[in-house]
């Protein structure tokens, strides 16, 4: 099922050319944006008071610290960036 989209795209490129495929893609995005713009949602009524920002941030940090997968994802990029920067020669 995952190959249906690329197959249709290949047929469009083969029959009408790459420029038409590009403009067809642009048209599809505009149609999607228009549909999302017209979509009216009902706003839910808040029955609870707003949570303080510091309490919400603390709850988020606790959630990440207690989840091994999220902790690995949030710690790996900064640590690898730091290691890569430390391996660069200094400009003096």
C-alpha positions in Angstrom: 0.0 0.0 0.0 2.9 2.4 0.6 3.9 2.3 -3.1 0.6 3.6 -4.5 1.5 7.3 -3.9 4.9 7.1 -5.6 3.4 5.0 -8.5 0.7 7.7 -9.1 3.4 10.4 -8.9 5.5 8.5 -11.5 2.5 8.2 -13.8 1.9 11.9 -13.5 5.5 12.7 -14.3 5.6 10.3 -17.2 2.4 11.5 -18.8 2.5 15.2 -18.1 6.1 16.1 -17.1 7.8 17.1 -13.9 6.5 20.7 -14.0 2.9 19.6 -14.1 3.6 17.2 -11.2 5.1 20.1 -9.2 2.1 22.4 -9.9 -0.3 19.5 -9.1 1.5 19.1 -5.8 1.2 22.8 -5.1 -2.6 22.7 -5.9 -3.0 19.8 -3.5 -1.4 21.7 -0.7 -3.5 24.8 -1.4 -6.6 22.6 -1.3 -5.5 21.1 2.0 -4.8 24.6 3.4 -8.2 25.9 2.3 -10.0 22.9 3.8 -8.2 23.4 7.1 -8.9 27.1 7.0 -12.6 26.5 6.6 -12.8 23.9 9.2 -14.7 25.2 12.2 -14.2 23.6 15.5 -16.2 24.0 18.7 -14.0 25.3 21.5 -14.3 23.3 24.7 -15.3 25.1 27.8 -12.7 25.1 30.5 -14.0 23.9 33.8 -10.7 23.9 35.6 -8.5 26.9 36.4 -5.3 27.4 34.4 -2.2 25.7 35.7 0.8 27.9 36.7 3.6 27.9 34.1 6.3 26.7 36.6 4.1 23.8 37.8 3.4 22.8 34.2 7.1 22.9 33.3 7.9 20.9 36.4 5.3 18.2 35.5 6.7 18.0 31.9 10.3 17.6 33.2 9.2 14.9 35.6 7.4 13.1 32.8 10.5 13.1 30.6 12.7 12.0 33.5 10.5 9.1 34.3 10.2 8.0 30.6 13.4 6.2 29.4 12.6 6.6 25.7 11.9 10.4 26.0 15.0 10.8 28.2 17.2 9.1 25.6 15.8 11.2 22.8 16.1 14.5 24.7 19.6 13.8 26.0 21.3 12.3 22.9 21.2 15.3 20.5 22.7 17.9 22.9 25.4 15.5 24.2 26.4 14.5 20.6 26.5 18.2 19.6 28.7 18.9 22.6 31.1 16.0 21.7 31.3 17.1 18.1 32.1 20.7 19.1 34.7 19.6 21.5 36.5 17.6 18.8 36.9 20.7 16.5 40.2 22.5 16.6 40.3 25.8 18.4 40.8 29.0 16.5 43.4 31.0 18.2 
